[in-house]
């Protein structure tokens, strides 16, 4: 496994492979790696000749300074996990390597930046497009793999690739869950033992709503109300948002329409930790 800290060094190493015609898959991460990240990387190994993982806790996508400060950074353990799955390249830049001072970036995401994560975390997706654009330009991957766990982020990246006509194929991997259903997340380590148990109400609500969608005649707004009630009744999770949305526009839908696909989007706070999850309904 080759580890690089500078743009110039990793570009030089990857250039040699590209000249030989090798295909490169890329998985950007913020570290604190878990089985979700590793599954994406393993898929990268299957789909391309070499897989690159970047670990960079990107400051421009944190709208909350405390969250940035508290973000876990277990670098040694991360590198061991990457070795164990035979990751080929790791890009580990410092903030100064990625950003000039007071750098400006303004990428128009339209409605996508006004709803759900965009509304709750102002500037978040601007920071995401800023860093992913830079990483794509440095790595120049043939294939980039993102997780469905961050559903809206996938839509944002797809939008950017299309708008800038970037020569990279986007692959979305389904959510990797713990055995009990909780979506794997780097933030889960911040949950107390009690909080970890309480967090289960989030996937339980999603599966309950899925069951209603498939096995009842209830309309979307009633399914949403029942999901809301389940979360509220648990008293251990504070809902930030819960909605059933059309999968492309991410606009909320209250009734089923022909030929539409739906995703339930949810964010809830448990034990002072902000947890995000989603579920595709059809
Ligand atoms: P992060 O380090 O949180 O920025 O995540 C890096 C990538 O891993 C993103 O594309 C995430 O969507 C993806 N990811 C994180 N957790 C999961 C999970 N439980 N299942 C699938 N993908 C995930």
Boltz pocket constraint, residues with backbone or C-beta under 6 A from the ligand:
constraints:
  - pocket:
      binder: B
      contacts: [[A, 28], [A, 29], [A, 30], [A, 31], [A, 36], [A, 37], [A, 40], [A, 145], [A, 146], [A, 147], [A, 148], [A, 149], [A, 150], [A, 173], [A, 174], [A, 175], [A, 176], [A, 177], [A, 183], [A, 184], [A, 185], [A, 186]]
      max_distance: 6.0
